[in-house]
Amino acid sequence: MRKYRFLPVLLILFSSVQAAETEILDVQLTKKGQLWSIRAMLQHPDTGWDHYADAWRVVTPEGEVLGTRLLTHPHVNEQPFTRSLNGVNIPRGVTKVIVEARDSKDGWAKQRVVVDLRRRQGPRYRVSAL
């Protein structure tokens, strides 16, 4: 029994690595005319085609999807990474949007960034207009 005393610790460490969700580190929103350009910096322990961050999206608080950025390949050696989504139409009267990220194995992450479009910055986001 003595030789297995570290097994529970190893199992906990391994499961936490395998269950890591895509994390949104930063979001930048820039209004250009009536449309928005959105850049999201993500981090995920991509292992290859079997498990990688594969999308992020912008939704209203009511759940309406305003735009989705598909990520078409793993970023194993590029962490964190930033990708843009241009031409997003945020309807007049919408004052908050939510940015969510997903990976190919676990789906949409619990961590989200709530952006108040009336503020220039907040936790993990910045808003500007050109």
Residue pairs with C-beta under 8 A, 6 or more apart in sequence:
17 45
19 106
20 44
20 45
21 44
21 101
21 103
21 106
21 109
21 110
21 111
22 42
22 43
22 44
22 53
22 56
22 101
22 102
22 103
22 109
23 42
23 43
23 44
23 101
23 109
23 111
24 40
24 41
24 42
24 56
24 99
24 100
24 101
24 109
24 111
24 112
24 113
24 124
25 41
25 42
25 43
25 80
25 124
26 40
26 41
26 82
26 124
26 125
26 126
27 38
27 39
27 40
27 41
27 99
27 113
27 115
27 124
27 125
27 126
28 38
28 39
28 125
28 126
28 128
29 36
29 37
29 38
29 97
29 115
29 117
29 125
29 126
29 127
29 128
30 36
30 37
30 38
30 127
30 128
30 129
30 130
31 127
31 128
31 129
31 130
32 129
32 130
34 89
35 86
35 87
35 88
35 89
36 87
36 88
36 89
36 90
37 84
37 85
37 86
37 87
37 88
38 58
38 67
38 69
38 84
38 85
38 86
38 88
38 99
39 82
39 83
39 84
39 85
40 56
40 69
40 82
40 83
40 84
40 85
40 99
40 101
41 80
41 81
41 82
42 53
42 56
42 80
42 81
42 82
42 83
42 101
43 79
43 80
43 81
44 52
44 53
44 75
44 79
44 101
44 103
45 79
46 52
46 53
46 74
46 75
46 76
46 79
47 74
47 76
48 74
48 76
49 74
50 104
50 105
51 103
51 104
51 105
52 71
52 73
52 74
52 75
52 76
52 103
52 104
53 71
53 75
53 101
53 102
53 103
53 104
54 70
54 71
54 72
54 102
54 103
54 104
55 68
55 69
55 70
55 71
55 101
55 102
56 68
56 69
56 71
56 83
56 85
56 99
56 100
56 101
56 102
57 65
57 66
57 67
57 68
57 69
57 99
57 100
57 102
58 65
58 66
58 67
58 68
58 85
58 88
58 90
58 97
58 98
58 99
59 65
59 66
59 97
59 98
59 100
60 66
60 91
60 94
60 96
60 97
60 98
61 96
61 97
61 98
66 88
66 89
66 90
66 97
67 85
67 87
67 88
68 85
69 83
69 84
69 85
71 83
75 81
90 97
90 117
94 117
95 116
95 117
95 118
96 114
96 115
96 116
96 117
97 114
97 115
97 117
98 112
98 113
98 114
98 115
99 112
99 113
99 115
99 125
100 108
100 109
100 112
101 108
101 109
101 111
102 108
102 109
103 109
113 123
113 124
113 125
114 122
115 122
115 125
115 127
116 122
116 127
117 127
119 127
120 126
120 127
120 128
121 127
